[in-house]
């Protein structure tokens, strides 16, 4: 039996939302549809989305192509102007079953993109699983109230809004009952969780509630966090809850104070180092990943060197490097730009640094006994998210957590 095809570009939140759309499209009978869930974090991401759409039309001339996601929200007209596209659907509209039911009617509107900034509530859409049986994502929050000068995402996602804790716990329990050993709490700005809810709700309190009320959950992870907004309960959980994995991905962006100020970030270089030191004191086996932008407008060689050095000062292990690309409509696009050749060189230097620190970390794991969550094709992940290739009978134990020695 054929069913809608979903192509997910971008973040973990998109991965969760793609599963919601899969169910909606299936119920609507859109078996001939290909849904592209786009990303808008960089100009390159938007270009790749358009490229993917053109390739799909060549490969599947009779398919119904539906474009949604952040790029469809922020650049609806661009995708509406593409002859390969049948429908453009906004980020709010894509989460409603009635949207897809409407698309099954021949007279449905080609473009359905409304004002995302007017959305004030976030409903959780229950799902039973993902493609694999090892790791599932649960949306706890959407949108962002901050205005970093380089970022277009608030205009693709709207204001910050949180899913009530009870609904999150119910979804986590449902996925665990369906066999998932690891859950990742995800959103756009998850450390802002709870500010729009009654009472005093925080990300740390939510983490502790999930672990308390779903004792069968083996592993809980967090997607990217803004370290300056980490609340005390989150730090307590990090130190006390073994099932909260010792791996945090930080929205760091730069290691130079002037660059951070021009980015309109809410932390300083000193704040970033202090957070990592505090977290490591609570959880000595923790590892950190971080987003870092190379070649932000006005960045000098000295400023870039500070970003390079922050890798060692914070003890970062996994780097996600973004060469700066101006997003139309953001303040950073109007700032004095760094030459493209310089941006490329700095991004390469950051990536080389990232490869070196990761290689060093992995070499230190040899001989250690670790718990590995087996994924597909005999590969798995340690609590610190290091990739492991399994051999022997364990290689076929997808979904199980196996204690093994690293060779």
Steps between C-alpha positions, in 0.01 A plus 500: 500500500643837398504788742615864505874556478653747745837668441628672814759774474645671806448452871368236739181699546436460128554125538228486765263715296559284193363201690190700590452597135552142388196398704289793379586440134434128529157561653423751222581241235788700354685186394647668192645791700860586571529744791821700535543636852750781442758684709580873489792527741740606221471620141666175399225299672235684295698447180529127574125481559433649156754263347333202668161606364628526141666158524181345639292637215740345248497165678126496579318696230154390618545551875325778690777713651411679825757741643486600865733583791696811592611594148142469375389727785764770452523486119157379393502695174833352393358148517162604360686629193657159439302311231604171660302577817131408538439643849678725751395448862605711802656377823179540701274354231717189450412374847123487439326191363241720327775659289583165342136402473450822304794425272324184386237722334579619148389856576730544805705820521850467359659717770393468864741710705363725774656736757710275725556791743131487594524139627483489880444136597690179443308173492683170520414257221530145627701262285568130544852485361769588252665311218744325734425336833787652693462877542194723485454877522238673711414864440478697824515854360483700178594851391745754640465840669865597452629703207857395428617724218591212266193284547186474287347209695270708732324618185457142385388363835323787675504585873616257766226267625522190715325164516353431847710256702220244536470468122876458464505224763209323326678510163827374648322214677319406177828480307674301774209253503554465125859391557710817488798497734604861442295820480630840388314809624505751219380845395631829365613653832439233762670685786219757478255218576214584734503879504162511330346232724323558832705450815877468502589262218858459378693258283670353807169438677364335183804272473457388861126438449561288191762288678281464810176410324649277229738277700517253208678760283864396464647816349395864478684753285462870432536670165691828474484722811583864568745449786443841659132409554561161665300497826611356835270198471664408172844512658378294797356242260828491310684416820248256648314330216707230330232454235551860383779448250835678560500680165389860451499688171550871565374792294833680540547663154828679582775532760568872470314751716467771234373247246251364753379854572452572129318171465272615783572185695423488871828358627865600513811293441545474878139376540561218251818383671339522847200294387718222363709497817187481717344223292823301499529531877150356535551232233868424439429274200302766311588605145394815319409578143458855375382707207766746382471757221810582294537842340223695671488862370782721638687195635875565503778242514533566874126451557508176304799379701290543815233274348767247411639506855158460664501139373783415740393731781153341514626152412266461202486163324247530218503815285220601264662768285298750295677725248311828539248571226281811515126439533293771337296689761748453785718779650819303433431512126541879517829492692845524331558152360815286520638390162376160384852359464576597861175343625583178317852493648375561855228236469761250382721586799209448741408169336862382520503592868176307545642192330809515722313529832256225400783268396673567832184425696430178309856374548453542876202263491705197397490233767202650683182307575192695391127453446416523130152547360498285187357669192477362147779333298690398811574856608419659832555796735657536842336722765734777378367447144825357365442269204590133551519221243392169649620154406358157568145417604445844656506655155146371440357614834349829382324685781689325780755658733807279516800530731816463296873572503633748246780346293 
